Amino acid sequence: MEMDNRPWGYYEVLADKVEYKAKRIIVYPGKRLSLQRHRRRSEHWFILCGRAVVTIDLEEFDLQAGQSVDIPLGAAHRILNAGDENLAFIEIQTGTYFGEDDIERFQDDFGRV
């Protein structure tokens, strides 16, 4: 499987189809993804293990294993690992395009804005 390391953890692509893309994402303790949005896809996140704080636009949600959240097309969003162990979740992308260049970053802990 394709694995991609990032400064906050890593992900592996589980499926890359015309109608959807699925990833298993690992976020290290205390790390978070950039605050970002997508113009061509929405996402569904299902938490497998760990404690997450998810931001969607100006709202924050605490999630744990077995819980999920939908990220609408165009919504600013990010996820933080709020626990002491790795956070694992499945991301299902739906829309018209799933490339990594459909990321518009607003804030980033690793200088990638």
C-alpha positions in Angstrom: 0.0 0.0 0.0 1.1 3.5 -0.7 2.3 5.2 2.5 3.1 8.9 2.8 5.0 10.4 5.8 4.1 13.8 7.1 5.5 15.9 10.0 2.3 15.1 12.0 2.3 11.4 11.3 1.5 9.4 8.1 -1.3 8.0 6.0 -1.8 5.0 3.7 -4.2 4.9 0.8 -6.6 2.0 1.1 -8.6 2.7 -2.1 -8.3 5.2 -4.9 -11.4 4.9 -7.2 -13.2 7.2 -9.6 -16.0 7.8 -7.1 -14.1 7.9 -3.8 -10.7 7.7 -2.1 -10.1 6.0 1.3 -7.1 6.6 3.6 -6.0 5.3 7.0 -4.4 8.3 8.8 -2.2 8.2 11.9 -1.6 11.4 13.9 1.2 11.4 16.6 0.3 12.6 20.1 0.1 16.4 20.4 0.3 16.9 16.6 -2.4 18.3 14.3 -3.0 18.6 10.6 -3.1 22.1 9.0 -6.2 24.1 9.0 -7.3 23.6 5.4 -10.2 23.3 3.0 -10.9 21.5 -0.3 -12.8 22.9 -3.3 -13.5 19.6 -5.0 -14.2 17.0 -2.3 -15.9 16.5 1.0 -14.6 14.1 3.7 -16.0 11.7 6.3 -13.7 10.8 9.3 -14.3 7.7 11.4 -12.1 7.5 14.5 -10.5 4.0 15.1 -8.6 4.7 18.2 -7.3 7.7 20.2 -8.8 11.1 21.2 -9.4 13.7 18.6 -10.4 17.4 18.6 -11.8 18.2 15.2 -12.3 21.8 14.0 -14.9 22.5 11.3 -15.1 26.2 10.5 -15.4 27.8 14.0 -16.7 24.7 15.9 -14.7 22.1 17.8 -15.8 18.6 18.4 -14.2 16.0 20.8 -14.3 12.5 19.2 -13.1 9.1 20.3 -13.1 5.5 18.9 -16.3 4.6 17.1 -17.4 8.2 16.5 -17.4 10.1 13.1 -17.8 13.5 11.6 -18.6 14.8 8.1 -16.6 17.7 6.6 -18.6 19.5 4.0 -17.1 20.7 0.7 -15.4 24.0 1.3 -15.4 23.9 5.1 -12.1 24.9 6.9 -11.1 21.9 9.0 -8.3 20.2 11.0 -7.8 17.4 13.5 -5.7 17.3 16.6 -4.5 14.2 18.5 -5.5 15.2 22.1 -4.3 11.9 23.6 -1.0 10.3 24.7 -1.1 7.6 22.0 -1.4 7.6 18.2 -4.7 8.7 16.8 -6.0 6.5 14.0 -8.9 7.3 11.7 -10.3 6.4 8.3 -10.9 9.2 5.9 -13.4 8.7 3.0 -13.2 11.4 0.3 -16.1 11.9 -2.1 -16.3 14.5 -4.9 -14.9 15.2 -8.3 -11.1 15.2 -7.6 -8.9 13.6 -4.8 -5.4 15.0 -5.5 -3.2 16.4 -2.8 -3.1 19.7 -4.7 -6.7 20.3 -3.7 -5.5 21.5 -0.3 -5.8 25.2 0.6 -3.9 25.8 3.9 -4.8 28.6 6.3 -2.6 27.7 9.3 0.1 25.1 9.7 2.4 24.1 12.6 5.1 23.1 10.1 5.3 26.2 7.9 3.5 24.7 4.8 1.1 27.7 4.3 
